[in-house]
């Protein structure tokens, strides 16, 4: 369905901006057809990568603000139905781990 495997691979390789781009069309598509919870969940993943990319650029305050949006919507995974559900859970955990180690990414 969505490009979760490509997203995961990009995050694993610290390509956060590219990972953002991979899910953006899916996010917009879900938003357009009215799948609000799926769209907000995809937005969470996008914001997770954006937050880390902002941190790497030295924009700490902006990074924290965007991370808060990730935190706000990531739990929607518990209420939505997605193919490869476990891979999305893994993506959340991966982003959380990368964010916890963000200082090492600079």
Secondary structure as GFF3:
##gff-version 3
##sequence-region A 1 106
A	DSSP	alpha_helix	4	12	.	.	.	ID=ss1
A	DSSP	alpha_helix	16	32	.	.	.	ID=ss2
A	DSSP	alpha_helix	36	56	.	.	.	ID=ss3
A	DSSP	alpha_helix	60	73	.	.	.	ID=ss4
A	DSSP	three_ten_helix	74	78	.	.	.	ID=ss5
A	DSSP	alpha_helix	85	100	.	.	.	ID=ss6
A	DSSP	three_ten_helix	102	105	.	.	.	ID=ss7
###
